[in-house]
Amino acid sequence: MWEESQLIVRTVCARLYAEGCNEIISLHDAIYCPADQVDHVYSTIMDEYRQRSMTPQVKIKVLVEPIIADLCPAR
């Protein structure tokens, strides 16, 4: 897992930032991004892993913005 998280942070995220994709958050071996950037992030991950003869296990999950009222119920 350490190797994957380092690859994500030091290589994939660095490349995405250099390419102007700066609305991303990385956490360990995951990258969170807006829905309109998923394809670009996915292709970047695949490319960086392919360059190292590695095959990533990529899962795409849609995150729903929480409703404030659900998080902070009225007192």
C-alpha positions in Angstrom: 0.0 0.0 0.0 2.9 2.4 0.7 4.2 2.1 -2.8 0.8 2.8 -4.3 0.2 5.8 -2.1 3.6 7.2 -3.0 2.9 6.7 -6.7 -0.4 8.5 -6.4 0.9 11.4 -4.4 4.3 12.0 -5.9 3.6 11.1 -9.5 -0.1 11.1 -10.4 -1.1 14.1 -8.3 2.0 16.0 -9.3 1.2 15.4 -13.0 -2.4 16.4 -12.5 -1.4 19.6 -10.8 1.1 20.4 -13.5 -1.7 19.8 -16.1 -3.9 22.3 -14.3 -6.2 19.8 -12.6 -6.0 21.3 -9.2 -9.4 20.5 -7.7 -8.2 17.1 -6.4 -7.6 15.7 -2.9 -5.5 12.6 -2.3 -5.8 10.4 0.7 -3.4 7.4 0.9 -3.9 5.6 -2.4 -7.1 7.4 -3.4 -7.9 10.6 -5.4 -11.1 12.6 -5.0 -12.0 14.9 -7.8 -15.1 16.7 -9.3 -17.2 14.5 -11.6 -16.1 16.4 -14.7 -12.5 15.5 -14.1 -12.9 11.7 -13.4 -12.0 10.7 -17.0 -8.8 12.8 -16.9 -7.8 11.5 -13.5 -8.5 7.9 -14.5 -6.5 8.1 -17.7 -3.6 9.7 -15.8 -3.6 7.0 -13.2 -3.6 4.3 -15.9 -0.8 5.9 -17.8 1.5 6.4 -14.8 1.0 2.8 -13.7 1.4 1.5 -17.3 4.8 3.3 -17.6 5.9 1.2 -14.6 4.5 -2.1 -15.9 1.9 -2.1 -13.1 -1.8 -2.6 -13.3 -3.8 -0.6 -10.8 -7.1 -1.6 -9.2 -9.2 1.5 -9.9 -12.6 1.9 -8.3 -14.8 4.9 -9.3 -17.3 6.0 -6.7 -19.7 8.8 -6.9 -19.8 10.8 -3.7 -22.9 12.7 -2.9 -22.6 16.1 -1.2 -24.0 15.7 2.3 -26.9 17.8 3.3 -25.9 20.2 6.1 -29.2 19.6 7.9 -28.4 15.9 8.1 -25.0 16.6 9.6 -26.1 19.3 12.0 -29.6 18.6 13.2 -31.5 21.5 14.7 -31.3 21.8 18.5 
